[in-house]
Amino acid sequence: MIEIRAIVTDIEGTTSSISFVRDVLFPYARKRLPAFVETHGDRPEVQHWLHEAAREANLVEASRQEIIELLLQWIDQDRKSTALKALQGMIWKDGYEAGSYRAHMYPEVAARLRHWRAEGLRLYVYSSGSVAAQQLFFRHGEAGDLTPLFAGYFDTETGPKREAESYRRIAEAIDEQPRHLLFLSDIVEELDAAQAAGFHTGWLVREPQALPVSPRHPVYRDFDAIHVSA
């Protein structure tokens, strides 16, 4: 059995349902984004990400309303923009703290994460959502606060999830050789990139999705099917 020393997991479609993110979190942020930008636009951290969004869109000069419309368009496109994800995370924080929702978690995930941690494995998250949003997700989940289980978080500031270099940076950041790392995701292109960087991979294909005929990666229906040795 392969010696795995750390596990890096995606969130959406892997630990948690895609529908929670798309049907709860995205609409919540979209509805509140215009008012949030108008009322919090002078805060330094908000200003920073608004400027980053404008820079990403190659807008030399843009009104606040134009930036709002740009961000709403990006939400509709599910654009993997670091600036957008950071702003969404700020809005989601209010929702979590108000008790408007709790993060969905597949039923076996929390127990399996706790088991892996107890076995000495280090656990990390790599998601397109901002690090702050990831921490909120695991702090305010249906399974309780899971943040103590994780040693670190990575978002698109590390790099795009479909590029091998991003995974090499993660391995370097956690001071571990890729051959001792396992990356879990439901997106095959992300798994391809991790594999190219030397990671072991696990492809989560949850019910009712059909199992792939000729998978390029080990396929698992849930976390309980994943067996690793620390």
C-alpha positions in Angstrom: 0.0 0.0 0.0 1.3 3.5 -0.9 2.6 5.5 2.0 0.5 8.7 2.1 1.5 11.4 4.6 -0.9 14.1 3.7 -4.3 14.4 1.9 -5.3 17.5 0.0 -9.0 17.7 -0.7 -11.3 19.7 -2.9 -14.7 20.8 -1.5 -17.5 21.2 -4.1 -18.5 17.8 -5.3 -15.9 16.1 -3.1 -16.6 16.7 0.6 -19.9 18.6 -0.1 -22.6 18.8 -2.7 -22.4 21.0 -5.7 -26.0 22.0 -5.2 -25.2 23.6 -1.8 -22.6 25.9 -3.4 -24.6 26.7 -6.5 -28.1 26.8 -5.1 -27.4 28.3 -1.7 -24.1 30.1 -1.5 -23.9 31.6 -5.0 -27.5 33.1 -4.9 -26.9 34.4 -1.4 -23.8 36.3 -2.5 -25.3 37.5 -5.8 -28.3 39.0 -4.1 -26.2 40.8 -1.5 -23.2 41.8 -3.5 -24.4 45.2 -4.8 -25.3 46.4 -1.3 -22.2 44.9 0.2 -19.9 46.8 -2.2 -21.8 50.0 -1.7 -21.7 49.9 2.1 -18.3 48.3 2.5 -16.4 49.6 -0.5 -14.3 51.9 1.6 -12.8 49.2 3.7 -9.2 48.5 2.7 -9.6 44.8 2.1 -12.7 45.3 0.0 -11.0 48.1 -2.0 -8.1 45.8 -2.6 -10.2 43.1 -4.2 -12.3 45.6 -6.2 -9.1 46.9 -7.7 -7.9 43.4 -8.4 -11.2 42.6 -10.2 -10.8 45.7 -12.3 -7.2 44.8 -13.1 -8.2 41.3 -14.0 -10.8 42.7 -16.5 -8.2 45.2 -17.9 -10.3 48.1 -16.8 -8.1 51.2 -16.4 -11.0 53.3 -15.0 -14.3 51.9 -13.8 -17.1 53.2 -11.6 -18.2 51.2 -8.6 -21.4 50.3 -10.5 -19.4 49.0 -13.4 -17.4 46.8 -11.1 -20.6 45.5 -9.4 -22.0 44.6 -12.8 -18.7 42.9 -13.7 -18.7 40.8 -10.5 -22.4 39.8 -11.0 -21.5 38.6 -14.5 -18.6 36.6 -13.2 -20.9 35.0 -10.6 -23.3 34.0 -13.4 -20.4 32.6 -15.4 -18.9 30.8 -12.3 -15.6 32.5 -13.1 -12.7 31.3 -11.0 -11.6 34.8 -10.1 -9.6 35.2 -6.9 -11.0 38.7 -6.4 -14.6 37.5 -6.8 -14.0 34.5 -4.5 -12.5 36.8 -1.8 -15.5 39.1 -2.0 -18.0 36.2 -2.0 -16.3 34.9 1.1 -16.8 38.1 3.0 -20.5 38.1 2.2 -20.9 34.4 3.1 -19.3 35.1 6.5 -22.3 37.3 7.4 -24.6 34.5 6.3 -22.9 31.8 8.3 -22.6 33.9 11.4 -26.3 34.9 11.1 -27.3 31.2 10.9 -28.8 31.7 7.5 -27.4 28.3 6.4 -24.9 25.6 7.4 -22.4 24.1 5.0 -23.4 20.7 3.6 -21.2 17.8 4.2 -21.6 14.3 2.8 -22.5 12.0 5.7 -19.2 10.0 5.9 -16.8 12.9 5.4 -16.4 14.2 8.9 -15.8 10.8 10.5 -13.3 9.8 7.8 -11.4 13.1 8.1 -11.2 12.6 11.9 -10.0 9.1 11.4 -7.3 10.1 9.0 -6.2 12.9 11.3 -6.1 10.4 14.2 -3.9 8.1 12.1 -1.4 10.9 11.8 -2.2 12.1 8.3 -2.0 15.9 7.7 -5.1 17.3 6.0 -5.3 20.3 3.6 -7.9 22.0 1.5 -7.4 23.2 -2.1 -10.5 24.9 -3.5 -11.3 27.7 -5.9 -13.1 29.5 -3.1 -10.9 31.8 -1.0 -9.1 30.5 2.0 -11.4 32.6 4.3 -14.4 31.0 2.6 -13.0 27.5 3.0 -12.4 28.1 6.7 -16.0 29.4 7.1 -17.3 26.3 5.2 -15.6 23.8 7.6 -16.3 25.9 10.7 -20.0 26.3 10.1 -20.8 22.8 8.7 -23.6 20.3 9.4 -21.0 18.1 11.1 -19.8 20.8 13.4 -16.5 22.7 13.4 -13.9 20.7 11.5 -11.3 23.4 11.1 -9.0 21.9 13.9 -8.5 18.9 11.6 -6.8 20.9 8.8 -3.2 21.9 8.7 -3.6 24.5 5.9 -5.7 25.8 3.1 -4.9 26.8 -0.5 -6.9 28.8 -3.0 -6.3 30.2 -6.5 -3.7 32.5 -5.2 -1.5 29.4 -5.3 -2.5 29.0 -8.9 -5.2 27.5 -11.2 -6.4 24.1 -10.1 -6.0 22.6 -13.6 -2.2 23.4 -13.8 0.4 21.1 -12.5 2.6 23.9 -11.2 -0.1 24.7 -8.6 0.3 21.3 -7.0 4.1 21.5 -7.0 3.7 24.8 -5.1 1.4 23.1 -2.6 3.9 20.2 -2.1 6.7 22.8 -1.5 4.6 24.8 0.8 3.8 21.8 3.1 7.4 20.5 2.7 6.4 17.1 1.4 7.3 15.0 -1.6 4.4 14.7 -4.1 4.7 10.9 -4.1 3.5 11.0 -0.4 0.5 13.3 -1.2 -3.0 12.3 -2.2 -5.3 14.8 -3.9 -9.1 14.2 -3.9 -11.5 15.9 -6.4 -14.5 15.3 -8.5 -12.9 17.1 -11.5 -10.8 14.9 -13.7 -8.8 17.9 -15.2 -7.7 18.8 -11.7 -6.7 15.3 -11.0 -4.7 15.2 -14.2 -2.8 18.3 -13.1 -2.1 16.8 -9.6 -0.9 13.6 -11.2 1.4 15.4 -13.5 3.0 17.0 -10.4 3.6 13.6 -8.9 0.6 13.4 -6.6 -1.5 10.3 -6.0 -5.1 11.0 -6.9 -8.6 9.9 -6.0 -11.6 10.7 -8.2 -14.9 11.1 -6.3 -17.8 10.0 -8.4 -20.8 10.1 -6.2 -24.2 8.6 -6.7 -26.2 9.0 -8.9 -23.3 9.8 -11.3 -22.4 6.9 -13.6 -19.0 5.3 -13.0 -16.5 6.1 -15.8 -15.7 3.3 -18.2 -12.0 3.8 -18.5 -10.9 6.1 -15.6 -7.5 7.7 -15.6 -7.6 7.8 -11.8 -8.7 5.6 -8.9 -12.4 6.1 -8.5 -14.3 6.2 -5.2 -18.0 6.5 -4.4 -17.3 8.1 -1.0 -14.5 8.8 1.5 -15.1 5.5 3.3 -13.9 3.6 0.1 -10.5 5.4 0.3 -7.9 3.3 2.2 -4.5 4.9 2.8 -1.6 4.0 5.1 0.2 6.7 7.0 
